[in-house]
């Protein structure tokens, strides 16, 4: 299947054929740096990241450009309000923008041109438009004459008859010949000069209009005609429509060949925007314990051209999905391999990996259908776990193992959440060294059959939120069982929660086609009489439960119960808590309220 994109310009799905074989020029409208970006803005930048990643996955050499709008009404008003220069005002927001990109694992573009660095090019483009009769000067400002450009409206299909001469216009645009005309250059006001936002031109001092900035920056970086122009759907009109009129009006050549637009992010089913005040910023979400890898997964769960409702429930589900996928990959990676396996053993993961990658590519070729591509990855997991279960501790064919790991790595080159989750889970060096010492002590105690000491070390590790998982290790006789450890994950804190206590669940090996040897759950205790929930995932049967905080107990539930005993195991869990503590409920395969008696 060829790579296809939905082109807003033609309103149809089209095969992608770049201007130059093997090379792609791509421009996406970036932020206006007057405030920190909100999570809705970041969805657009994430969409651009996935687009870039997948083009590179398909071996295209991509030149990706994203502008920074650092001069417009909002930046000027902000600088005036703070009593500082335009550059001083915008620079901190540029830094915040890049910090957010890095936090979400969004790859850097090849260039981030700033509008204030391209003033000379804007003046030259305006001069070309005036020479062609497409622009005119009035009282120090320059306007684009829409009626003189026959192709105006071809991107947005806007009805120009809906805008009539004589309608009200902004107070600084009374000199326009037609109400539909838009400003290419604005005559300077005293406040513009006061913050350093005015430049000398043949028409006097002034500053650029918003639309001219992107025309100039994109063409100076990528040429008069380039492959892909992207951005949020709200930019289709008038911004992108005006870019086409300016660029094609000046050069007489096609501007961008494929136009891709990402839909809005919704909060409680309403559009998220700074003007409405219903926004979340990334820093606020991180303070609540949200993991960037979960945000990436949520963004991937919906096609870029569909609206996405952003909820804490979706983030919680995404966090679990990332853990499940990462857990399967880690289980495969840590499973002992062998170069020369038993000839009676038949490898199966080569074919499974090939099927997963084929389904992934087919979905992504279909206009970046990330939700279907994610399904291909998730369907791969039970095949991996079934294979490892079938081996029953025997080593796996190394080539088979590598084929499956390569499939994980290749898909995540586009998805990016596993790499991010690995980074999130990397402990500090001091803690890592301490944990390794404790694990060595625990292993020595186990070899000496001092199981009381081994349990005490494990409890000590739990006190610092370190989970220990015993894993198979090849060829060591009594040392066959090794250990892997990880940190209890940060807990997602919904806005309505007063406080949260982490509850650690250790699990035996898996059921239902996948393995998650350790999970965490959350008990939300807000106030007397309020509801609290212990959430468990649909994974494997429970061994123990540990409650840190004011109700510090460790509850041992049987001895490595098997999956078939899970319902009985859950029924035996009891917590001795104060009378005011609300009942605990399990959400999973067999939901059951177990009370607090």
C-alpha positions, 0 to 999 in steps of 0.5 A, spaced: 500 500 500 502 506 498 503 512 503 497 516 503 495 523 506 488 526 506 489 533 503 485 539 505 486 542 498 483 537 494 479 534 500 481 527 498 486 521 500 492 522 495 498 518 494 504 521 497 509 523 491 514 528 494 517 533 489 524 530 489 525 522 490 527 520 497 526 527 500 521 531 503 520 538 505 515 539 511 513 546 514 508 546 520 506 552 524 509 553 530 507 557 537 505 564 538 510 565 544 506 570 548 504 564 553 506 557 555 503 552 550 497 548 553 496 541 552 491 542 546 497 546 542 501 540 544 497 535 540 498 539 534 506 539 535 505 531 537 502 530 530 507 533 526 512 529 530 509 523 528 508 525 521 516 526 521 517 520 525 513 516 520 516 519 514 523 517 516 521 510 518 519 510 511 527 512 509 525 519 507 530 524 508 526 530 511 527 537 512 522 539 517 521 547 519 517 550 524 516 557 525 516 561 532 511 567 532 515 572 536 511 579 534 504 580 533 498 583 537 499 578 543 506 578 544 506 586 543 501 587 548 504 582 553 511 586 553 507 593 554 504 590 560 510 587 563 514 594 561 520 590 557 522 589 550 519 584 545 525 579 545 525 579 553 518 578 553 518 572 548 524 568 550 522 565 556 516 562 552 520 560 547 524 556 552 518 553 555 516 551 549 522 547 548 522 544 555 515 541 553 517 538 547 523 535 550 518 532 556 513 529 551 519 526 547 517 530 541 523 530 536 526 537 534 525 540 527 531 542 523 529 549 523 525 554 528 525 560 524 523 566 528 519 572 525 523 577 527 529 574 524 526 575 517 523 582 516 527 583 510 524 577 506 517 580 508 519 587 506 521 584 499 515 579 498 510 585 499 514 589 494 513 583 489 506 583 491 505 590 490 509 590 483 504 585 481 498 589 483 496 584 489 497 589 494 497 596 496 499 601 501 495 606 505 497 611 510 503 607 512 500 600 512 500 595 506 494 590 504 493 584 500 487 585 494 484 579 495 479 580 489 485 580 484 487 573 486 483 568 482 485 562 487 483 565 493 478 560 497 481 554 494 483 551 501 478 553 505 472 553 500 470 560 504 464 564 501 467 570 499 460 573 498 459 572 506 464 578 507 461 585 504 464 592 503 462 597 508 462 592 514 465 594 520 473 593 520 478 594 526 480 601 528 487 601 524 484 598 518 479 604 515 484 605 509 482 598 506 479 598 499 475 592 501 473 589 507 476 582 505 483 585 504 488 583 510 494 586 512 501 585 510 504 590 513 502 595 519 504 602 520 507 602 527 504 605 533 507 608 539 506 602 543 510 598 537 516 602 538 516 602 545 517 595 545 522 594 539 517 591 535 517 596 529 522 596 523 523 601 517 521 600 510 519 604 504 512 605 507 515 608 513 516 604 520 511 598 522 511 591 523 509 585 519 502 582 519 501 575 522 500 571 515 506 574 511 511 571 516 509 564 515 509 565 507 516 568 508 519 563 513 517 557 509 519 559 502 526 561 505 527 555 508 524 550 503 523 553 497 517 556 493 514 550 492 515 544 498 511 538 499 507 538 506 504 544 510 501 542 516 498 545 522 491 545 527 485 545 523 483 552 526 488 555 521 485 553 515 482 560 514 484 565 514 491 563 516 493 558 511 488 561 505 492 567 506 499 564 506 497 561 499 494 567 496 501 571 498 506 566 496 503 564 489 501 571 488 508 573 489 511 567 485 506 564 480 508 557 483 504 552 487 506 553 494 505 547 498 502 541 495 499 537 501 496 540 506 495 536 513 490 539 519 490 536 526 483 536 529 482 540 536 483 537 543 477 537 547 476 538 555 469 535 557 467 535 550 469 542 549 474 545 545 481 547 549 483 554 548 487 559 552 481 564 550 476 560 553 480 558 560 479 551 559 486 549 558 491 544 562 499 546 561 503 540 561 507 542 567 500 542 571 499 535 568 506 533 570 505 535 577 499 531 578 503 525 577 501 524 569 506 521 565 508 524 558 508 517 556 501 516 557 500 523 554 503 520 548 499 514 548 492 518 549 494 522 543 496 516 539 489 513 540 485 517 536 486 519 528 489 526 528 483 528 524 478 527 529 477 530 535 480 527 542 476 528 548 482 529 554 480 526 560 484 523 566 480 516 565 483 516 558 490 518 561 489 512 567 488 507 561 493 509 557 498 509 563 496 502 564 497 500 557 504 503 556 506 499 562 503 492 559 506 493 553 513 495 556 512 489 561 511 484 555 517 487 551 522 487 558 520 480 559 522 478 552 528 482 553 530 479 559 528 472 557 535 467 557 536 466 550 540 461 546 544 461 540 543 453 538 536 451 541 533 445 541 532 442 534 525 440 536 523 447 538 519 451 533 520 458 533 514 462 532 515 470 533 519 471 526 512 470 523 508 474 529 513 480 528 513 480 521 505 480 521 505 486 526 510 490 522 506 489 516 499 491 520 503 497 523 505 500 516 498 498 513 495 503 518 500 508 518 500 508 510 493 510 511 493 517 513 497 516 519 492 511 522 495 511 529 489 508 533 489 502 528 497 502 528 496 501 536 492 495 535 497 492 531 502 492 537 497 490 542 495 484 538 502 482 538 503 482 545 499 475 547 503 472 541 509 474 545 507 472 552 504 465 549 511 463 546 514 465 553 509 461 557 510 455 552 517 455 553 516 454 560 523 456 562 527 453 557 531 458 553 529 462 547 532 462 540 536 468 540 534 470 533 527 469 534 528 473 540 531 479 536 526 479 531 521 480 536 525 485 540 526 489 533 519 489 532 518 493 538 523 498 537 521 499 530 514 501 532 516 505 537 521 509 533 514 512 530 510 511 537 515 514 542 512 512 548 516 506 550 523 510 549 519 515 554 517 510 559 524 507 559 527 514 561 521 516 566 523 509 569 530 510 570 532 511 577 538 516 580 545 513 580 545 513 588 538 509 589 540 504 583 547 503 587 543 502 594 538 497 590 543 493 587 547 492 594 540 490 597 539 485 592 545 482 593 544 481 600 537 478 599 540 473 594 545 471 599 540 470 604 536 466 599 542 461 597 543 461 605 536 459 606 535 465 610 528 466 608 526 471 613 532 475 612 530 475 604 523 477 606 526 483 610 530 486 605 524 485 600 520 489 605 526 494 606 526 495 598 518 496 598 519 502 604 523 506 598 517 504 593 522 499 589 519 492 586 523 486 586 521 481 581 524 474 580 526 472 573 528 466 570 536 466 569 539 460 564 544 455 567 545 457 574 543 451 578 540 454 584 542 461 582 537 460 576 532 465 579 535 472 578 531 478 580 529 485 576 527 491 580 523 497 578 520 503 582 513 504 583 510 508 578 507 515 580 500 516 581 495 519 577 492 524 581 485 527 578 483 534 580 477 532 585 482 527 589 484 530 596 489 525 597 492 519 594 495 513 598 499 508 593 498 500 594 503 495 591 500 489 588 505 483 587 503 478 582 504 471 580 506 470 572 500 471 567 494 470 565 489 472 559 495 472 554 500 477 557 504 478 563 504 483 568 508 481 574 507 487 578 502 492 578 500 498 582 493 500 584 491 507 588 486 508 594 483 515 594 481 517 601 478 524 601 474 524 607 470 520 612 464 518 608 467 519 601 468 513 596 475 510 596 477 505 590 482 500 590 483 498 582 487 492 580 488 491 573 486 485 569 493 481 569 495 476 574 493 473 581 495 476 587 501 475 592 501 480 597 498 487 598 502 493 601 499 499 604 504 505 606 502 511 610 497 511 616 495 504 614 501 501 614 500 493 613 503 488 609 497 482 607 500 476 604 494 472 600 496 465 600 503 462 597 503 464 589 496 462 588 495 460 580 490 464 576 484 459 577 484 461 584 484 468 583 476 469 585 478 465 591 484 469 593 481 476 592 475 474 596 480 472 602 483 479 602 481 483 608 484 490 611 484 492 618 482 499 617 479 505 622 472 505 622 471 511 618 475 508 612 470 507 606 470 500 603 475 498 598 472 495 591 476 491 586 475 493 579 477 488 574 475 481 571 471 479 578 469 486 581 467 485 588 467 490 594 470 487 600 469 491 606 473 494 611 472 489 617 
